[in-house]
């Protein structure tokens, strides 16, 4: 079974635009917060009463940035609707190939398409058809088809 063309499962409009805006804001907030803290600290040092307000605003901005960063890094935000998306080789599971080097003592070679892979599974002679059960690193786990 050969995988079909990739399908876009959700539109790239609103949600991705919102993420870009939130990411940009999250990059700017610390700079603004530190600026307010510095300017407020200076104003306090020269005994101006508005300095405390600027320090409080700077601290508030930095806290908002920390909250946004924690929300951004939460695992559920980056969860994919395609569980194998970041796991190379998962598209090979279920495909059939041919044994090119006999699988002896559980190890041999299998060809899928134009690529030869190291394979593990029950002993099989060269020329046999196999089905891919799993992929671990660059090793295919196979069984007779």
N, C-alpha and C positions, 0 to 999 in steps of 0.2 A: 504494500500500500504506500503510494508516494503522496507526500503532503501536497495539498492544493495551494493556491495563491494565498498570501496573507490577507486577512480581512481586518479592516479597521472596526473595532468594536464600539468606539464612541467617537463623536465628532471632535475635531481639534479646535473648536471654537471657544465658547465661554469658559470652561473649566481651566484650560491651559492658559488663557489670557489672565484669568484671576491669579493663577499660580505665579505668573511672571510679575504681576503687579505686587503681590505679597513678597516675593523674593527681592524685588527692587527696594521696596519699603524696608525690608529687614536689613538690607545692606546700608541704607542711609541712616536709619534710626540710631545706631551706636555713635556715628559721627556727630549727629545733631545733639544727642544726649550728652556726650563728653564736652561739646562746645558750650552747652548751657551750664554744665557743671563748672567748667573753667571760668566762664564769664561771671557766673554767680559767685564763685569763690573770690574772684578779683573784686567784685562789687562789695562783698562782705569785708574783704581785707581793707578797703578804703572807707569802711563804716557807712555804706549806703544800704538802707533797709530793703531795697528791692533785690539784693543779692540772695536772700533766703528763698524768695519766690523762684528765682532762676535756678538755684540749686535743687529745689524740690521738683521743678519742671524737668530738669535734666535727669534726676533719679527716676522720675515717673516714666520718661521716655525709654530709659535703659531697661526698666522692668517690663514695659510693653514689648520691647525687642526680645527679651529673654522668653517671655510667654509665647511670642510668635515663633521663635526658634524651636522651642519644645514642641509646639503643635506641629511645626513643619517636619520635625524629625520623628514624629510618632509613626510606628510601623503601619498603622491602618491607613494613613494618608497615602503612602506609596504602594499600597497593595495592588497587585495586578489582577485583571480578570483572566489572564492567561498564566497559569502557574508555572509553565515551563519556559517562560519568556527569557529569563536570565540564566537558564541552565542549558548550555550548548549540548547538542547531541540528543536531546529529548525528542526531536523530530524524527529520529531514526527508529524509535521504538515502534514495533509493529511491521516494519518493512522487512522484505525478504531479500536474502543475498545468497551467494554461493560460496562454499568452502573452497579456498584456493590452496591452503596448506592443511592437511589433515589435523583435526583436533585430537591430540593424543595427551592422555593424562590431564584432560581438562583445558588444554590451551592449543590454539592454532591461529589460522588467519582466514578472514572472510572478506569477500569483495561485495560492496554495495555501490552500485553505479560505477564510477571510475576511481573509487578509493578503496584501498585495501586496509582492513582494520585488524587489530589483534582481537581475538575472540576467546571467550571462556564458555565452557558448557560440556555436555556429555561427549564422549569420543565419537567422532564422525569422520568418514572418509572424504577425501577431496572430491569435489563435484556435486556433493549433496546440497540441497536447498535448506536454508535455515531461516528462522524468524528471530528478529531482535527482541529480547525481553526487557533489557535495561541497558543503560550506559553509565559507566563509572569512569571518569576521566576520559581516557582514549581507548578503553577496553569495552567491547560489546559482550553482553551476556546473551547467549543464543540457545535455541533448541531446534531440533529437526522440524522442518515445515511439513 
